């Protein structure tokens, strides 16, 4: 199958399919400058992605799950001014992205600022969800 058909089936962009082909995530060969994708390999990748994106907490949308997955452990330069952040996950403000739904769902413990940038400290509930979705 071609990249357009594969993208439609996998519910991702054509660029993602091409990236998977280049990286060997799915079995594909290039003929006459076009990717030909193995159906079984694509089906397996879709199944893996579905398993990974299974919502471990009811009522939490995919965008919120993506934000939780994007959170990173506090780095040493965070700890100089806030030693209580050690071992905690922080989600930096993206400026145009609102984390209000996360606050309402009890996924943000508190909001801190560092050098004028807002950072959200994930709650224990959000950290459990992060552990569940990143280990699948």
Long-range contacts (C-beta under 8 A, 24 or more apart in sequence): 1-36, 1-37, 1-39, 1-42, 2-34, 2-35, 2-36, 2-37, 3-34, 3-35, 3-37, 6-37, 6-42, 9-42, 9-46, 10-42, 10-45, 10-46, 10-49, 20-45, 51-136, 52-133, 52-136, 53-133, 54-136, 56-129, 56-132, 56-133, 57-125, 57-129, 59-105, 60-105, 60-107, 60-129, 61-101, 63-101, 64-101, 64-102, 64-105, 64-107, 65-129, 65-133, 67-91, 67-97, 67-99, 67-102, 68-102, 68-107, 68-122, 68-126, 68-129, 68-130, 68-133, 69-130, 69-133, 69-134, 71-120, 71-122, 71-126, 71-130, 78-114, 78-119, 81-114, 82-112, 82-114, 85-112, 85-121, 88-121, 88-122, 88-127, 89-121, 89-122, 89-126, 89-127, 89-130, 90-119, 90-120, 90-121, 90-122, 91-119, 91-120, 91-122, 92-117, 92-118, 92-119, 92-120, 93-117, 93-118, 93-119, 93-120, 102-126
